[in-house]
Amino acid sequence: MPKSLFAFTCILILNTFLFSSGTAGKNSFSYIDPRPDAKYVNKNTTVVFTPVTELKGSSLTIKGAISITGSVNTNYNFTLVNTTDKQTYIIKPATAFADGEKVTIKFSSAVTDKFGKSIEPFEYSFYVTEKPVKQSHFAGLVNELSPDVLIELEKYSISQKTTQQIPPVTVNYSNNPSPGNILMSNIVFNVQIPNTPHLLILNNDASHVFTRQLSAQVFDFNRQPNGNFTYFYRNGGKYYEIDTNYNLTDSFYTGNGYLTDIHELRVLPNRHALLMSYDKQIVDMSQIVQGGNPAAQVTGLIIQEIDENKNVVFQWRSWDHIPITDATYEDFLSDEIDYIHGNAIELDNDGNIMISSRHLDEITKISRSTGNIIWRLGGKQNQFIFQNDPFRFSHQHGIRRLLNGNILMFDNGNFHIPAESRAVEYILDEVNKIATKMWEYKNTPVIYGNAMGFAQRLENGNTLISWGSTNPTVTEVKPDGSKALEMNLPVGVFSYRVFKYNYGSNVTGVVPVGNHIPGKFNLKQNYPNPFNPQTTIEFDIPENSNVKVVVYNSLGQFIAKLVDTDLNAGSYRTSFNAAEFSSGIYYYRMTANNTIYINKMILIK
């Protein structure tokens, strides 16, 4: 988990009491999961820990250095994995833990740092779920779709060999929209409406760039920073990745026994990924609120970072941090309570993460170093002053950090009076805890999408708003609030979210420079350099060639593909937008005529 040394040190100081005071060895680790005294832990969990100082790896394999014992099974064998960043370790038990078991992890003094100094012995316990509840990939839709629709979603399937009609998309309005391709996938709230699942990439006039019929529901069709596309596919129960030629390349899914949720996938430059899972548990609510159900089914939230090998290298569980009663409008006497309902994850500029939780009416910032909450915006535990937005946001969907440092979200507005949806941008002073509304868009007449939806800031400053469970499907608005584009799926057919990316008709984004024929191959220095966040790269090819230009980070890990195409002899330029990447040294490599050319560039934010 890459972070600056300065940020890492500050977080350690702020979180001296990561574990409860009096816990032996609490100063040996900056992060550990499951946390001490954690409840409702999945029996298939691994144990992840990050030491404060670098350990001597061989000391961890000494007999008795680490042990796992259970209240049901006396001893658990395990394997130990050191992740690729060499900072984090994963303990993988050979067998699942027993239901309801108390599990104890011990680190003995045999564990030493790289200088041979023993760590402070550390022992702690956590508790495995006693009565596992049947989980569903569609748990996140329980409060968004009616029960009969959920039943249909679980069983609906068609033959991919059967050709079905592509969902028609209508352009209601167009006035110089931003260039780019629009990504959407269709779902339906009324099971009587014919609705064959499709991935759709459209031009501004709704003509097709790409379509693909699938045999079951798809959600969250999006484009990742490396240029590939991802979507959640119900038949696989996970996210799939396809490349720019629309060939299947990879898949992403949660670990530790949790089912992958449909709401969000963020693929990071190092091929790690951020995902979420909904975790339903039996909770005695009579011990929490008077009259509560002693066997209520309560749904919590799991946030995970998986590495390129699908190991869980970071996990955050709402059970450890947020009380059930922090939900704003949930009925705590009900048989079923979805108290968090996460719907978005954002990797923040400082390497930490922000999550959006609909049923908390809250954006929560979480440390990726410790798992602790840094701040809470909105909801019952709001820590910010809203200077010019006294009603705040209600049951929002989505969160993104913008290039200007502000945050943008889609506010469904379920409990606004009257109920209406909007896109809203806040200036966020995280030091003084002040949220100032900078910009918003509310449609006239009012548009209200009670569930789903998203707001995306485009490269030219326009904002793309997908309205979720209503029509129109999507609206693009200019900074002054005037419409640039509006599109509709048929009445009763919706898209979970809609995105727009300006990668052109050719995903390489390469542009000719002049009309001369250069005398030799040449990869020029990027400009500007240093840069933030975008830079231009020019290159010369004296003969017709297949040209590839890719970007790597300082560790040699693949970041982005900029060019991959056949080009005629000439001079060309392409651009690299590093908005989603952290400051540092990067390398761009051109391969042409079986020769490799490499230059260095510096991103400073």
N, C-alpha and C positions, 0 to 999 in steps of 0.2 A: 504494500500500500504506500505509494510514493507520497512523501510530505517533506516540507523543508525542515531542516534541523531546528530553525528558530521556532516554527510553529509547533513542532513536536515538543520542544523544551517548555514552551509556554503552557501547553496543554497538560503536561505532567505536573507543573507547578500548580495550576488551577484545580487539578484533580488529585491532590495528594491522598485523599481518602477515597480512592477508587472502590475499595471494599470497606466494610464496616470496621470501625476502630476496634483493635483488639484481635483482628484476624492475623495470625502469624504469617509472615512472609509477604504481606500486602505490598511492600515496596520492591519486590523482585520482579513484578510484572506490571506493565502499563495497561494490558488488556487481557482478559480471559473470558471465554464463553464455553459452556453455560456459566453464568455468574454465580458467586456464592449464594446459597440458599434459594436459587432459582426454582420455581415451581412450573408444572405443566411442561416439562422438557420431553421432547420426542425421544422415544426409546432407541431410535436409530441415529442419535446425535453423535457427532464427533466433538472433540474438545480442542479449541483453538486458543493459543496463548502467544503473546508477544512479550519477551523479556525487556526490562528497562535497559540492560546492558547486553552486549553480544555474548552469547554462551559458547562454551567449548562443546562442539557437537558430539564428540565422542563420549563426553561425560553423561549425556542423556541416555546412552545405551547401556550404561553399567547396570547390572542387576540390582534392582531396588531403588534406582535413582528416581524413577517414576512408577507409581503403582495405582491401580484402579481396583477398588473393592466395592461390593454391593451388599445391601441388607438381605438380598435373596440369594444371589450368586456371590460366593466369597471372593473370587478373584477373576479378573478379566485380562486376557491377553490382548495385545494391541500392536499396531505398527506406528512408527513415528515418521512424519513427513516434514521436511524443511522446505518451505515454499521458495519460489524462484527469487523473491526479493531478499531471501536469507534473514528476514526480520521476524517472520512468523512461523510457528510450528503447529502441526495438526496431529493430534492423537486419534487414531482410528481403531476403535475396539473391534476385535475379531468377530464378536457376536452382538446382537442387539441387547440392550438392557431389559430387565423384567418390568412389567407394568407395576407402577406404584413403588418402585424401588428407590431407596436412598442410595445415591452413588457418592463415593468419597474418592477424591483425587489427592495423592500425596507426592510432593516434590521433596526429596531428601537433600541433605548437605552434600551428597555425592555429586550433585549438579554444580558445575563451576562455570565461572565466566572465562573469557578467552585467556585471562592471565593466570588461571588456575585457582582463583579465590572462590570458596564455596558460597553459594547463595544462602539466604536465610531460609531454613526449612519452611515449607508452606503446605497446609492441608485445608481442604474445604469440601463442602458437599452440595449437591443439588438433588432435586426430586423429580423422578420420571412420572409422566401422566399415569394416573391410576386407572381411569376408565376411558380409553381412547374412543373418540367419536368419529364416525364416518365422515371423511372430508370430501370436498368437491372442488374441481377447478373453477366452477362457476359460483363459488361461495360469495365472491365479490359482487355478484349481480342480484343477490337475494333482495336487497332493498331498492333495486333499480328496475327489475322486471317482475311481472306478475307470476304467481306460482305455476299457472298453466303454460306460460311461455317457457319458464325454466325447465319444466318437464319435457317440452318439445325440443329444447336445445340439447338436453342430455341424450335424447334418443334419435334426433334427426340425422339422417345420412342419406346420400344419394350415390349413385354410381358415377364415377368420374368419366366413364365411357358414354354417359348420356349427356348430350349437348343441350344446355339450357340457355335461355335468353339472358344476355348480359343486362344487368340493371340499368335502365335508361337514366341519364343525368341531364337535367335541363338548365340552361343558362338563363336566369331571370333578368340579369343586369350586367353590363360590362362597360367600363369606362377607363381605358388605359390601365389594366391591372399589371402588377409586377410580372416580369418574365419568370417562367418556371413550370414545373410539372406538379400536379396535384395527386396526392396519394389518399385513397379511401378504400374501405371494405364495407360491404352492406350487411346489416342485420335487421331484424323485424320484431316489433312488439306484438303484432297481431298474427297469430300462426295461420290464419286463413289466407293471408296474402302470399302469393307465390314469391319465393325468395331463395334463389340459388346463390350460395356464397361465391363471391368473386373478389380477387385482388384487382384493383383498378388504378392505373396511372393515366391521368388525363391532361390534355392541353387546356389552356384557358377557354377555348371554345367547346370544351367537353368531348372533343375527338379523342380517340384512344391512342395512347402511346404503348400501353401494355395491359392485357387482361389475362386472368387465369382463373378458371373455375376449379373449385375445390369441393370435396364431398361432405364437408362439415363446416361449422361456423368458424370464421376467422375474425380476429380482433387486432387492433393496434398495428395496422400496416404502416411501417415507418422506414425512414432511411437513417442509417447509422453513420458516424463520422468517417468511417473508412470507405463510404460510398455504396456499401451493400445494403440490402433491404431485409427487414425482419418482420415477422408477424406471428401472432399466437394462433395455433391450429388446434381445434378441439380434439380431433382424432388422435393427435400425438400427445396432447396434454402439455405442450411446451412451445417455446418460441423456435422458429426456424429462420435460417438466414439464407438468402439467395444473392448471388453476385450480380454484376451489372449486365450479364447475359442471361440472368434469371435462372441460373443453375443452382441447385441446392449445395451449400458449402458447409453448413454447421448447424448446430442447435444449442439452445440455452435453457437451463432448467435449474430449479432450486435443489439443494441437497439436504442432508440431515433428516430425511424422511418426510419433508414437507412437499405438498403439491404446488406447482407453479401457478401463480395468479395471472390473470389476463391483463392487468391494468398497465404495467410498465416494464420495459426492458431498456437499459442503457448500456451499450457496449462501449467500453473504455479503450483508449488507444493501445494499451498493452494486452488487449484481448480479455481482460477481466470483464465482468458484467455485473450490473446491479439489478436485482429482481426482488419481488415480494411474494409472500404467501399469506393466505388467510388461515388462521389456526383456531378451530372450534374446540372448546373444552367444557367439561361439566364443572360448574362453579356453584357453590352453596351461597346464593345471593341473600338468603335470610340472615347470614352473618355480616352482610354489608349494608343492606337497607331493610327497614321493617316491612314485613310482608313479602319479602323476596322469595323466589322459588328456590327451594333447597337443591334442586337438580337442574338449574337453568343451563341452557347451552349458550355460552358466551364466545364470541369470535374475536380473537386478538389479531395482531399483525406481526409478521416476521419480515425483516429486511435482511437480505444477504448480498455479499459480494463473493462471486465465485471466480477462481482464477482460470487460466487458459486450459487447465486440466480438469476443470469442473469441481475442484475442491472448494469447500466453503472456507474462505480466509477471513471473513468478517461476518458477524451476525448480531442483529439488534432485535430484541423481542419486547413488544409493548408491555407484556406481563411484568417485566422487570422495572419499568419506568413510569407507566401511566396508569393511575387508578381507573377502574371501570366507570366510576361515577363522574369522571371528567367528560363523558359524552354529553352533548348539549341537549338533544331532543329524544334520546332513547328512553323507552319505558323500562325502568329497572325492575318492574314486577312481572315482566313478560317471561314467557318460557324460552324465548330466544332473543339475544341481545348482541347486536353487531356494534361494538362500542368504539371502534377505531375507523374502519373502512378507509384504508389507505388507497390513494389513486394516482400518485405520481412520485417519482424520485428525481432529484436533481443533484449532480455533482457540482458543488460550489467551487468558487475560484480558489479558495484556500485549501482544497482537498477534502473538506468535510462534506456531508450530504444534507440536503433538505428533503423532507417528505411532506406531502399534502394528505391530510386525514379528514375526510368529509364529515364524519360523525363527531369529530372534535371541533369542527369549524376552525382548524388550526394548521399552520405551517410550523413544522418542528425542525430545528437544526440539530444535527447529531454529530458528535466527534467520531471520526473514523480511527482515531488513535486509542480511545478509551471506551467508546460506546455510550458515553454519558451525553445527556441533553445539554446543549449550549444555550439555546433560548427557545421560547415558545411564543408564536405570533398568532393572536386570535383565540377564540374559545374561552372556556372558564378560567384557564390559567394564563391568560394573556399577560405578557410582560412589557408590552409596548403601548405608548400613547399614540392614538390615531388622531392626528391633528385636524384633518378636514374630511374625515370619513367616519362619522360617529356610529353608523350602523355596521361598519366593518363588512366582512364578507361572510356568506352563509352557504354551507355545504358546497364549497368550491371544488373545482376539478382541475388539477394541474398546477405546476409551479415551475418557473424557469427564471434563471439569473440572466439578465441582459448584458450586452457589451458595455452599456453605460453604468453598470453596477446596480441598477434597479431590479426589482422582481416583477414578473408579469404572471397573472393567473386568470383562469376563467371562473368567474363567480356565478354558480348556478342560481343563487339568490332564493333558495327554497323558502326561507323564513323572513325574507324582506317583505315589507307591506307597502305596495302590493308586490307579489312575487314576480320578479323579472331578472333576467340574466344579463351579464355584462362581461366585457374584458376590462381588467383594471391593472394599472401599473403603479407601484409604490416606490418612493425613495425610502430606503431603509437605513436608518442610523443605528447600527448594531451596538455602538458604544453607549449612547444616551437612550437607546431603546425608544426611538421615535419613528413612526411610519407615516409618511406624508403622501397622500394620493397625488400623483403627478398627471395621470391621464386615465380616462375611461371611455368606453363606448357602450351606449345603450341604444338599441335600435328603436326607430319610430316607424310603425307602431311597435309596441313592446313585444319582444320575443322571450319566451320562457321555456328553457329546456331543463326539466327537473332533475335530469341525470345525464352523466357522460359529458362530452364536450371538451374544448381546449382552446387556448389562445397562443399563437405563435408570432413572434416578431420576425418579419422578413428582412432581407438584406437591404432593401431600399427604404426601410422605415415604416412600410405598411404593416398592418396587423391582420393575420388570418384568424378568424373566429369560427370554430365548428360548434354548432349549437346543441349537439347531443340529441336528446330524445324529442325533437320537434322539427318543424320545417320553418324556414329554409335550412338546408344542410350546412352550408358554409357561406360566410361573408368575408370579403377582404375590404378593409377600410384604410383610408389614408390618414396621416397624422392629424389632419384637420377634421376628421370625423366623416368625411364624405366617402361614399361607396365607390369601390373600384370594380368589384365583382360579387355576384351572388349566384349560387348554384343550388339545385334541388335534386334529391332522389325522389322517387314516387312517394306520395302520401302514405305514411305508415311504415316506410323503410328508412333506416337511419344508418349512420356511420358512427362507430364508437368515438373516434377522433379523426380529424383530417389534417394533413400536413402539406406543405408546399416547399419545394426546393428548386433552386435555379442551377441545375447541373446541365441544362441544355439538351438538345437532341442527341448530342454526343457526350457521353459521360466524362470524356477526357477533359473537356473544357479548354482545348488548345486552340490558339488563334494565330494565323500567319502574321509575320512582321515583315513588311516590304515585299518586293518581288525579285530580289537578287538571289543568286545561288552561291552559298558560302563555299570557301575552298577547303574547309576541314570540319570535322566534328568538334563541337565546343559546347560545354555546359557553363553558362555565365554565372557570375555571382548574383544572388537574388537582390532585389531592391524594393523597399528600403531594407536595411539591415544594420542594426537590430530593427525588429518590426513588432507591431501590435495592432490588430490581430492578423492582418492580411499582408502578403508579400507577393511579388511577381518574380517568376523564374523564366529566363529566356535561354534558348539553345539553338544551335545550328546543326543541320545535317546536309552534307554535300551530295547525297544520293538517296534515292528512295529506300526507306528503311522501316522496319518495325521498331517503334520507340516506346520505351517504358520509363516513366519518371515516378519514383516512389519516395516517401519520406520515412525516416527512422528517428527514434529518439536516441539519447546519449548511451542507452544500454544496448542499442542495436535492435530494438524491437520495432516491428512494422507499425507505422502510424496511419499512413494514407497513400492511396494510389491516385496520382494526378493525371497521368497519361498512360494509355495502353492501346495503341492503335498503329496502323500503317500510315506513314506520311510521305508525301513527295519531297524531293530535295528542296530545302529552303530554310528560313529562319522562323522560329515560333516562340510564343510565350504562353505560359499557363500561370495560374495563381494558386496559392495555398492559404486557406483561411484557418487560423489556429484558435478560433474563438473558444473551442471546447478543450483546449490543451493548456497545460501549466507552463510557466516560464522555464526557460532552460535552453540548452544547446540541442539543435536538431541537424540531421544530415539529409540531403536530398541526392538521390542517385539516378543517373540516366543510363539506361542500357540501350545501345544502338550498334548495329554492325558487329555484334559479338564482343563489344568493348564496353567497359564500365567507367563512368565518370562520376566523381563524388565531390560535393561542396558542403561547407558548413554554414548554418545560419543560426541566429540567436533571437529567441522570442522573449520580450520583456513586457510584463504586464504591470 
